[in-house]
Amino acid sequence: MKSTKRTHRPLQIGLGVQGQLMVFMGCVTVLTLGLVWVLITYWLQPQYNRTIRESLQQKATAIVALIDTSEEPISNRDFGFLTLNSQFWKDLHGDFDDGTIDVSNCCVDISDSTRRSVLYRENLFPCALHSSSISMGGEILVTADAPEVLRARMKLFKNGSLYDIIEAGNNRQMLVGMVSADGQYGVIVSTSLAQIATAADVLADMLPPIALILLVLNLLVAVLFSRWFTKPMQRLSDGAREIAAGNYDVQVHVSRRDEIGLLTQEFNHMASEVKRSAQLEKDILANVSHDLRTPLTLIKGYAETVRDLTGNDEEKRTEQCNIIVDETDRLSTLVNSVMELSKVSSGAEKMNLVEFDMSQLCFEVAGRYDAVCDQNGWTLQLEADKECMVKADPAMMERVLHNLLGNATHHMGADGVFVLRAIPMEGGGCRVEVEDHGPGIPPEDLPYIFDRYYRSRKDAGKTGTGLGLSITKAILQQHGFAFGVNSALGHGSTFWFEMRDTRPKNRKALDQPAD
């Protein structure tokens, strides 16, 4: 069969993080400047006009209020001649001058029902309402009844109010007008709108160079930020390549306290676990190879001895054949343990979950140790006198109990006592404990006691495959059960696991005997 070798093809990187940040910053800049342009073009001038209109409306309202509250007529036209209430106009000009009614940069026009001017206040030059000219002596002459203001007065008295924008050459003015309560007088207040148009034009002219400067600055910031941001990522990438090349001593140093810093910590933890797992795999291979070599060497040696030397000596031949059988059994046990661990760890062996009484299973398993205990003078104390209904795979749980009890027999204390307990848990479930009175487990060995082929230094040379606790761990993890070990030097160890209760809440009611 022709073998094919899979080669690692590096990922073709397109636009990197640095490029993506530059594109992002560029898009944000363009979007922001576009929004500013839209605001200047479509929002600034209408909002400005709304504000100016409200201001002019307040001024016109204040003037009309003074007219309506005057005790005497503010003017009179007898035979075409206009006479004014001097006190009223004096008070009105006083309000204009002291800012009570602020008419700075405004034109105020007051007319009567004949549509002719009664009084005006001109603080706006040039004004589109009152045409002005300069005489030879430098005096400014203002026409109070110019055609433009006459048209505005006609609209005001016709409609009762006025809002208009007029243009005269380059001059744009907003007009706001109100009529007095008796309909005899009309007040028009106006101001120039040239300022906002000029401001909009200035902003529009400034926007392109500002946009270019901001775009360059943002791209520069994006380059600097992306280098700072991607530097730890590059370190992680280099570290991953080192691990892929077989260097498991990699530790990446990043002093950041954010998600990248957390990722770096997890990466370093992963590297440490990979290193430990790789070393454990080497130890497993070395230990399994050693354990396989010993029985194979004995089997071969005694088989050759029987063949060449003791074939005719029945007593020696039987003794040596028994050794061959024992070593073959030992070899089979080791191979079966490795295969069992592989099936359980990979999930190839599916669980058959059923409800059963864990106390009853403990009773059955404990009964199988009677002969072993009698032969060696041991005592197995069973503490499982209460019902513990659980849902699990009974065959797998039986293997767990055998592995834990077998481990306890290898660490038997001087009293020869080991204990199996099944304790109902509060709220449902069962806690199973296997206790021995042996020498205990050193604290430095506790975190690794369930690892494959791990043996405490005190266990060196003892019989067993070293895989029993690993198989137990795989089975309990497959069930989702919590497990662990409590140990103290000189006082023995207690291996435990907790099984969840999956019975319906009304199960106790169902278990009650009928009356």
Buried (B, 14 or more C-beta within 10 A) or exposed (E): EEEEEEEEEEEEEEEEBBBEBBEEBBEEBBEEBEEBBEEBEEEBBEEBBEEBBEBBBBBBBBBBBBBEEBEEBBBEEEEEEBEBBEEBBEBBEEBBEEEEBBBEEBBBBBBBBEBBBBBBBBBBEBBBBBBEEEEEEEEEEBBBBBEBBBBBBEBBBEEEEBBBEBEBEEBBBBBBBBBBEEEBBBBBBBBBBEEBBEBBEEBEEEBEEEBEEBBEEBBEEBBEBBEEBBEBBEBBEEBBEBBEEEEBEBEBEBEBEEEBEEBBEEBBEBBBEEBEEEEBEEBBEEBBEEBBEEBEEBBEBBBEBBEEEBEEEEEBBEEBBEBBEEBBEBBEBBEEBBEBBEBBBEEEBEBEBEEBBBBBBBBEBBEEBEEEBEEEEBEBEBBBEEEBBBBBBBEBBBBBBBBBBBBBBEBBBEEBBBBBBBBBBEEBBBBBBBBBBBBBBEEEBBEEBBBBBBBBEBBEEEEBBBBBBBBBBBBBBBBEBEBEBBBEEEEBBBBBBBBBBBBEEEEEEEEEEEE
